[in-house]
């Protein structure tokens, strides 16, 4: 419930700031409370849980882009990172730190590449939407 309220306030504040100035930073500061909520929502059956639905099919392929396929496990990481970035976590180091806390281990090089890919895609989408609104 608190996560829904947090998201609603976040989306409302992003919209309000975006109307006033397209250049304002709409990042979320990862306080310990926000951090724990994001980790909680990323665990089993949370709103940011992209891993539970693919249990048993982690190595199946999924199309991410034209001619770009990854395993469902990697696709879940891409979707999770993308969603965090879109909702306001704009610091890639924070996303990596959240992922490492969630998994209880250091991220591998391939996981870091997927996080970087999703992070860049989300920022590109944000830049396009700002350009479209102007």
Backbone as CSV, one residue per row, in Angstrom:
resi,resn,N_x,N_y,N_z,CA_x,CA_y,CA_z,C_x,C_y,C_z
1,UNK,0.818,-1.181,0.000,0.000,0.000,0.000,0.874,1.262,0.000
2,UNK,1.913,1.238,0.841,2.805,2.400,0.871,3.495,2.575,-0.472
3,UNK,3.794,1.447,-1.128,4.456,1.526,-2.428,3.540,2.179,-3.453
4,UNK,2.245,1.853,-3.413,1.290,2.481,-4.328,1.213,3.983,-4.077
5,UNK,1.187,4.356,-2.817,1.140,5.773,-2.479,2.420,6.460,-2.933
6,UNK,3.561,5.786,-2.698,4.840,6.338,-3.139,4.860,6.534,-4.652
7,UNK,4.389,5.513,-5.394,4.354,5.628,-6.854,3.414,6.737,-7.306
8,UNK,2.249,6.829,-6.672,1.295,7.869,-7.046,1.901,9.256,-6.810
9,UNK,2.515,9.442,-5.646,3.155,10.732,-5.359,4.305,11.014,-6.313
10,UNK,5.059,9.964,-6.613,6.179,10.112,-7.538,5.689,10.524,-8.919
11,UNK,4.683,9.811,-9.426,4.152,10.145,-10.749,3.529,11.533,-10.771
12,UNK,2.810,11.892,-9.704,2.217,13.215,-9.625,3.287,14.295,-9.611
13,UNK,4.338,14.085,-8.817,5.390,15.097,-8.735,6.166,15.192,-10.043
14,UNK,6.382,14.056,-10.696,7.063,14.083,-11.998,6.237,14.881,-12.993
15,UNK,4.928,14.612,-13.023,4.054,15.341,-13.935,4.017,16.826,-13.631
16,UNK,3.945,17.169,-12.361,3.896,18.580,-11.974,5.192,19.296,-12.331
17,UNK,6.316,18.675,-12.054,7.590,19.303,-12.389,7.794,19.363,-13.896
18,UNK,7.370,18.337,-14.600,7.559,18.315,-16.049,6.751,19.420,-16.712
19,UNK,5.600,19.761,-16.139,4.796,20.831,-16.717,5.461,22.184,-16.516
20,UNK,6.144,22.349,-15.396,6.789,23.626,-15.106,8.080,23.814,-15.886
21,UNK,8.860,22.766,-15.992,10.130,22.856,-16.693,10.575,21.477,-17.121
22,UNK,10.815,21.307,-18.392,11.235,20.014,-18.917,12.650,19.657,-18.475
23,UNK,13.395,20.605,-18.002,14.787,20.359,-17.670,15.017,20.027,-16.205
24,UNK,13.992,20.097,-15.376,14.174,19.800,-13.961,14.464,18.327,-13.751
25,UNK,15.270,18.039,-12.761,15.606,16.663,-12.421,14.457,16.051,-11.628
26,UNK,13.948,14.913,-12.109,12.835,14.233,-11.455,13.296,12.939,-10.798
27,UNK,14.528,12.880,-10.408,15.081,11.674,-9.803,14.523,11.439,-8.408
28,UNK,14.485,10.170,-8.050,14.081,9.772,-6.713,15.342,9.571,-5.892
29,UNK,15.385,10.192,-4.718,16.506,9.940,-3.808,16.244,8.623,-3.115
30,UNK,17.224,7.750,-3.144,17.059,6.435,-2.539,17.364,6.497,-1.051
31,UNK,16.385,6.926,-0.300,16.495,6.892,1.154,16.399,5.430,1.581
32,UNK,16.818,5.107,2.776,16.693,3.715,3.228,15.264,3.187,3.139
33,UNK,14.272,4.033,3.400,12.874,3.600,3.328,12.469,3.287,1.888
34,UNK,12.811,4.167,0.950,12.484,3.939,-0.466,13.215,2.704,-0.968
35,UNK,14.456,2.575,-0.584,15.268,1.430,-0.987,14.636,0.115,-0.515
36,UNK,14.221,0.070,0.762,13.620,-1.162,1.277,12.289,-1.457,0.596
37,UNK,11.519,-0.422,0.270,10.252,-0.624,-0.450,10.496,-1.174,-1.858
38,UNK,11.492,-0.648,-2.546,11.798,-1.133,-3.892,12.272,-2.584,-3.862
39,UNK,13.087,-2.925,-2.887,13.551,-4.314,-2.773,12.379,-5.226,-2.429
40,UNK,11.515,-4.776,-1.520,10.342,-5.572,-1.150,9.439,-5.810,-2.362
41,UNK,9.216,-4.787,-3.162,8.355,-4.915,-4.340,9.020,-5.702,-5.467
42,UNK,10.328,-5.889,-5.378,11.047,-6.657,-6.400,11.115,-8.143,-6.052
43,UNK,10.693,-8.482,-4.854,10.708,-9.888,-4.443,9.409,-10.572,-4.849
44,UNK,9.289,-11.830,-4.505,8.195,-12.684,-4.962,6.828,-12.008,-4.867
45,UNK,6.155,-11.962,-6.020,4.804,-11.419,-6.194,4.683,-9.925,-5.943
46,UNK,5.787,-9.211,-5.931,5.735,-7.764,-5.816,5.460,-7.130,-7.177
47,UNK,5.196,-5.845,-7.185,4.891,-5.152,-8.447,6.086,-5.069,-9.383
48,UNK,7.294,-5.190,-8.847,8.497,-5.149,-9.673,9.136,-6.537,-9.813
49,UNK,8.372,-7.578,-9.514,8.885,-8.949,-9.608,8.681,-9.467,-11.030
50,UNK,9.753,-9.478,-11.792,9.710,-10.001,-13.156,10.284,-11.415,-13.222
51,UNK,10.749,-11.935,-12.094,11.422,-13.236,-12.079,10.490,-14.390,-11.724
52,UNK,9.563,-14.210,-10.799,8.680,-15.303,-10.382,7.842,-15.860,-11.545
53,UNK,7.271,-15.029,-12.400,6.442,-15.578,-13.485,7.207,-16.456,-14.486
54,UNK,8.517,-16.361,-14.517,9.281,-17.141,-15.502,9.952,-18.368,-14.900
55,UNK,9.670,-18.660,-13.616,10.291,-19.818,-12.959,10.094,-21.063,-13.821
56,UNK,11.196,-21.780,-14.041,11.162,-22.987,-14.862,11.398,-22.721,-16.338
57,UNK,11.383,-21.453,-16.740,11.572,-21.087,-18.146,12.656,-20.023,-18.305
58,UNK,13.541,-19.929,-17.321,14.549,-18.862,-17.310,15.445,-18.870,-18.542
59,UNK,15.678,-20.022,-19.113,16.598,-20.105,-20.246,15.900,-20.051,-21.603
60,UNK,14.571,-19.969,-21.603,13.843,-19.785,-22.865,14.195,-18.410,-23.430
61,UNK,14.080,-18.273,-24.732,14.416,-17.001,-25.361,13.255,-16.035,-25.385
62,UNK,13.576,-14.761,-25.402,12.577,-13.704,-25.518,13.137,-12.595,-26.393
63,UNK,12.302,-12.109,-27.284,12.717,-11.035,-28.184,12.591,-9.700,-27.463
64,UNK,13.676,-8.964,-27.456,13.702,-7.652,-26.815,13.550,-6.545,-27.859
65,UNK,14.256,-6.688,-28.936,14.214,-5.737,-30.042,14.325,-6.530,-31.330
66,UNK,14.157,-5.860,-32.432,14.341,-6.525,-33.719,15.725,-7.171,-33.761
67,UNK,15.767,-8.478,-33.955,17.008,-9.256,-34.026,17.830,-9.224,-32.730
68,UNK,17.199,-8.998,-31.595,17.906,-9.035,-30.319,17.115,-9.907,-29.359
69,UNK,17.637,-11.102,-29.113,16.999,-12.076,-28.235,17.876,-12.325,-27.017
70,UNK,17.234,-12.523,-25.873,17.930,-12.853,-24.635,17.117,-13.920,-23.911
71,UNK,17.719,-14.520,-22.896,16.974,-15.474,-22.076,15.910,-14.707,-21.281
72,UNK,14.885,-15.416,-20.855,13.828,-14.771,-20.077,14.375,-14.193,-18.768
73,UNK,15.380,-14.848,-18.208,15.998,-14.333,-16.987,16.662,-12.982,-17.245
74,UNK,17.355,-12.855,-18.364,17.984,-11.584,-18.714,16.934,-10.547,-19.099
75,UNK,15.862,-10.993,-19.752,14.771,-10.084,-20.108,14.112,-9.526,-18.847
76,UNK,13.985,-10.351,-17.809,13.408,-9.883,-16.542,14.270,-8.775,-15.941
77,UNK,15.580,-8.942,-16.001,16.497,-7.909,-15.492,16.359,-6.630,-16.314
78,UNK,16.249,-6.756,-17.623,16.085,-5.591,-18.491,14.783,-4.860,-18.154
79,UNK,13.691,-5.596,-18.015,12.389,-4.991,-17.702,12.407,-4.325,-16.330
80,UNK,13.032,-4.973,-15.365,13.116,-4.432,-14.011,13.898,-3.113,-14.007
81,UNK,15.052,-3.115,-14.661,15.879,-1.905,-14.730,15.147,-0.784,-15.451
82,UNK,14.515,-1.120,-16.565,13.765,-0.140,-17.356,12.674,0.501,-16.491
83,UNK,11.907,-0.332,-15.784,10.813,0.175,-14.957,11.326,1.065,-13.828
84,UNK,12.417,0.674,-13.189,12.992,1.514,-12.132,13.417,2.869,-12.689
85,UNK,14.041,2.851,-13.865,14.525,4.097,-14.465,13.364,4.995,-14.862
86,UNK,12.327,4.408,-15.464,11.154,5.186,-15.871,10.448,5.795,-14.660
87,UNK,10.384,5.053,-13.564,9.670,5.562,-12.388,10.479,6.539,-11.552
88,UNK,11.747,6.772,-11.891,12.457,7.855,-11.230,13.825,7.546,-10.666
89,UNK,14.267,6.299,-10.672,15.613,5.996,-10.180,16.571,6.267,-11.340
90,UNK,17.160,7.439,-11.362,17.958,7.869,-12.510,19.452,7.617,-12.356
91,UNK,19.869,7.126,-11.210,21.280,6.867,-10.968,21.557,5.382,-11.209
92,UNK,22.348,5.085,-12.231,22.629,3.689,-12.580,23.334,2.957,-11.446
93,UNK,24.180,3.634,-10.712,24.870,3.001,-9.579,23.863,2.556,-8.515
94,UNK,22.810,3.351,-8.301,21.754,2.962,-7.356,21.019,1.717,-7.838
95,UNK,20.764,1.639,-9.127,20.077,0.473,-9.691,20.934,-0.772,-9.521
96,UNK,22.209,-0.649,-9.802,23.126,-1.789,-9.642,23.173,-2.209,-8.185
97,UNK,23.258,-1.250,-7.288,23.292,-1.545,-5.862,22.007,-2.239,-5.402
98,UNK,20.861,-1.767,-5.883,19.588,-2.407,-5.559,19.558,-3.850,-6.056
99,UNK,20.029,-4.057,-7.272,20.035,-5.406,-7.843,20.942,-6.339,-7.035
100,UNK,22.101,-5.844,-6.652,23.027,-6.657,-5.865,22.449,-6.973,-4.491
101,UNK,21.751,-6.020,-3.889,21.079,-6.294,-2.611,19.970,-7.319,-2.790
102,UNK,19.228,-7.193,-3.863,18.125,-8.109,-4.150,18.628,-9.530,-4.351
103,UNK,19.721,-9.680,-5.076,20.259,-11.004,-5.395,21.226,-11.535,-4.329
104,UNK,21.736,-10.652,-3.493,22.653,-11.079,-2.449,24.038,-11.426,-2.954
105,UNK,24.397,-10.864,-4.076,25.710,-11.109,-4.668,26.044,-9.950,-5.602
106,UNK,27.304,-9.941,-6.053,27.737,-8.915,-6.987,27.198,-9.241,-8.382
107,UNK,26.830,-8.227,-9.142,26.325,-8.420,-10.494,27.458,-8.860,-11.421
108,UNK,27.146,-9.790,-12.324,28.141,-10.255,-13.295,28.296,-9.214,-14.408
109,UNK,29.308,-9.390,-15.228,29.533,-8.461,-16.345,28.354,-8.449,-17.306
110,UNK,27.797,-9.616,-17.610,26.659,-9.648,-18.539,25.442,-8.966,-17.915
111,UNK,25.229,-9.145,-16.607,24.119,-8.457,-15.941,24.326,-6.953,-15.965
112,UNK,25.550,-6.514,-15.761,25.838,-5.077,-15.843,25.573,-4.537,-17.241
113,UNK,25.870,-5.336,-18.265,25.585,-4.920,-19.645,24.085,-4.781,-19.880
114,UNK,23.294,-5.722,-19.352,21.839,-5.642,-19.513,21.257,-4.465,-18.733
115,UNK,21.790,-4.203,-17.560,21.349,-3.039,-16.790,21.655,-1.758,-17.560
116,UNK,22.844,-1.674,-18.129,23.226,-0.500,-18.915,22.320,-0.334,-20.136
117,UNK,22.026,-1.437,-20.811,21.154,-1.409,-21.992,19.773,-0.848,-21.622
118,UNK,19.156,-1.406,-20.568,17.815,-0.976,-20.166,17.825,0.474,-19.675
119,UNK,18.867,0.838,-18.962,19.001,2.198,-18.450,19.049,3.200,-19.608
120,UNK,19.864,2.893,-20.616,19.968,3.784,-21.788,18.646,3.855,-22.540
121,UNK,17.961,2.718,-22.707,16.675,2.701,-23.420,15.635,3.552,-22.696
122,UNK,15.602,3.456,-21.374,14.637,4.243,-20.602,14.938,5.733,-20.707
123,UNK,16.210,6.102,-20.656,16.565,7.516,-20.785,16.279,8.028,-22.192
124,UNK,16.479,7.182,-23.207,16.141,7.562,-24.581,14.642,7.830,-24.704
125,UNK,13.840,6.959,-24.102,12.384,7.140,-24.152,11.996,8.451,-23.489
126,UNK,12.619,8.747,-22.358,12.323,9.991,-21.651,12.716,11.204,-22.498
127,UNK,13.871,11.128,-23.155,14.312,12.241,-24.002,13.371,12.429,-25.185
128,UNK,12.912,11.327,-25.762,11.970,11.433,-26.895,10.660,12.018,-26.452
129,UNK,10.174,11.630,-25.277,8.887,12.164,-24.812,8.998,13.649,-24.487
130,UNK,10.138,14.092,-23.989,10.340,15.509,-23.722,10.388,16.280,-25.038
131,UNK,11.108,15.745,-26.022,11.191,16.406,-27.326,9.824,16.459,-28.004
132,UNK,9.036,15.409,-27.824,7.702,15.342,-28.422,6.776,16.362,-27.799
133,UNK,6.913,16.600,-26.479,6.046,17.529,-25.778,6.340,18.997,-26.124
134,UNK,7.543,19.264,-26.577,7.918,20.672,-26.827,7.331,21.219,-28.065
